[in-house]
Amino acid sequence: MTVRIAPPAGVVALMERLWAHGHAAYVVGGSVRDTILGRPADDWDLASDALPQRLIEIFPGADYENRFGTVSVRELGVAYQVTTFRTDHDYADFRRPHRVEFGTDVGLDLARRDFTVNAIAWGAGAPPDAAGRPTPGLVDPLGGVADIDARTLRAVGEPAARFREDALRMVRAVRLAAVLEFTIEPATFEAIRANAALAGHVSGERVAAELQKLLSAARPSIGFRLMADSGLLELMLPELAAQRGIAQNKIEGEDLFDHTLRTVDAAPADRPVVRLTALLHDIGKPSTIDDGPFRGHEVVGADIATSLLDRLHYPRTATERVVHLVRNHMFTYEPDWGDAGVRRFIQRVGVSSIDDLFALRAADNIGSGLDPEAHDLAGLRHRVAAELADAVVLDRSRLAVHGNDLMAELGLPAGPNLGRILDALLELVIADPKRNDRATLLLLAESMLADEG
């Protein structure tokens, strides 16, 4: 296989500076792998025989990030990580090496990595003199290029040993298999199955990071099926594992877990909130199997989704958006809805969530074996768009009167009653937008006060 590696100008500048100072310089890991695959390469990580202190001398202003030999260097406005060649020792917690030993051999550095497809380097050792520039080339001592060509994910060395060193590697394996659409070779997969329990040592933040990367794959279902078959799913996402074997009256021969994965695959990959919601939208069904069945599963599911996302330390704003969509995903629409009904639907869902909810429903329809626009979704889209184009009143901020007006004109004191009257006025305006007139709303508010008296 002929491979041309063309790093960004900033990476080339860093490599040339290392060579000029008599040090080896290589790009390593995912950027090399993705370039060989013809995929866009995002993270250009470098490795060198230069020790961290030496790297800081060569690159003034660089930051020594951690005790594992990683220095962050900025070049042409981009931050790159340069790591000293190393050999890991004594993994004490199934996640991080207890100590590392720096080295001078890129081959030994590659031998400590997770998978052969990530154990490929491109670059060169130190030039013969400070003025020389070496000719960069591939370093592939473990057959990573052949495994890329065969689209195979294989652990470096003895698979069980790699996973006992760092349990996150098992999660990364299923994620890479899905993102790259590779097959995990049998010995590596069996080692994942045998050591799945070690994934309990992986932090929630790390699981969330891998989950988000998996959800960005063209077909995340590949990874989730591997997680289920290996035992990782039951350990890390037991709420999803509980869906296996639960019958669904949707696609013949498929269960709730199959429906969830179809829905996830159908959700737009460029909308991570929708993808994550698709994964969790029916998470309340196992708990409500005897209620109807599944009656109220969206409400139960919202609570379960909150607990799951909190456990994985998702950002609060993301959790709130996902939970809101889970709670509202069971909406129904009939063409005989009045315009006020459409406006109330928009108010309940929220303008900022409407597009996400429609994308989720389209994916849910596909996951159920239906046309994406089933249940007249297109008709509801059209009517919602028409209402929004008319700048309809959906919250207090667009009312022609505000709390200060009611206090000044009607002598209402601040407090809960003021809020109740504003909410009542909002409901009247949603039902009939022509009422959104200052004089009209003041008269209506005065009438409400008289009725209360």
C-alpha positions, 0 to 999 in steps of 0.5 A: 500500500502506497501511503502519502502522509501530509501533516498540517504546516504547523505539525511539519514546522514542529517536526523540522524544529525537533530534527534541527535540534538533533531529535527524532520526530514522528506523528503517531496514532489516529492521524496516521491511521485516518490518513491511510484510510482516506479519512480526515485526520483531526488530532495530530499527535507527535512523539519524540526522544526529546525529554519533557524538559528538553521539549520546553527548552526547544519550544519556549512557552510550551506547557508540561501537561502531565507526568506521562511525558506530554508537552503542549506546544502551540504552532500557527495558532493550534495546540499540539501534543508532543510526547516523549517516547515511553514504556509504561509500567505497573498499571495499578488501577486498570486505567493509568500507568503507575509509572512510566519510563522514557525511552529513545526507541519509537518501536518500543513506544509503539509497542505499548499502544492499544491497537495495531492500527494506532501503532503506526508512526510517520517521521524520522529519527534525528538527522546526521547533523543539525543542518540535515533534514531526514526523509520521513517514512512509515514505521509499522513494526506491528502490522498496523497497515495490513490490519487497516487494509483488512479492516481489522481491529487487533490489540497490540500483543496479548489482548487481555494484558492490554485491557487489564492495563487500561479498561477504557481500551475495551470501550474504545475498541467497540467505538472504533469498530463502529466509527471505522466499520472494522471487524474486531479480530476474535482473540481481541473480542474474546479478551473484551468479553473475558475482562468486561467487568474491568470497565467498572473502573472507567469514570463516567466522564470517560464513558460519556466521551466514548459514547459521544464519539460512538454516536457520531458514527454512521451506524452507531448500532455496530458498536452498541451490538458489540457492547451487548455481545461482549457484556460491556453494555450491561455493566456500563449502560444497564438501562439499555441492556434491560431492553433486550428481549422485550417484545415490540409490536413494530418490526417482526422478529425485532425487540425493543433494543433492535428498535432503539438501535434502528432509531439511533442509526436513523437520527441525524449524525450531525445533531448529537443531542438528537442522536443521544435522545434517540438512544434514550427515548424508550429507556422507560419501557422496561419499567412500564411493560405492565402498564398498558403496556408502556403507558407513561414510559416517556415520563418514567424514561425522562427520570431514568435518562436524568439519572443515567446522564448525571451518572456519566457527568453530562453537562447540565444543559445537554441533560436538560435538552435530552430529558425534555425531548424524551418526555415529549417524544410521544406527542400525537397530532390530528389534522383537525387540530385548531390553530390554537392547538398547534400554538399550544404544542409549540409552547409546550415543546419550546421553539428551540426544541421543535426541530430536534423533536421532529428529527427524533420523531422521524427517526423513531418512525424509521425505527418502527418500520414506518415512513419517516413522515408517518402520522402526518408529521409533514402536516404538523411541520407545515402548520408549526412553520406557519405559526412561527412565521406569524411571530405568534405569542408563545410566552409572556415576553411577547404579551402587549402588557407586562407585570409592571403594567398591571401593577401600575394600571390596576394596583396589583402587588408583586406576587403569585397572583400577578403571575397567575393573571399573566399566565391566564392572559397568555392562554387567552392570547394563544387561543386568539392572537387578536387579543394581544392588545394593551387595552384589551389585555388590561380590560381582561385582567381587570375582569379577572380581578373583579371575578376574584373579588 
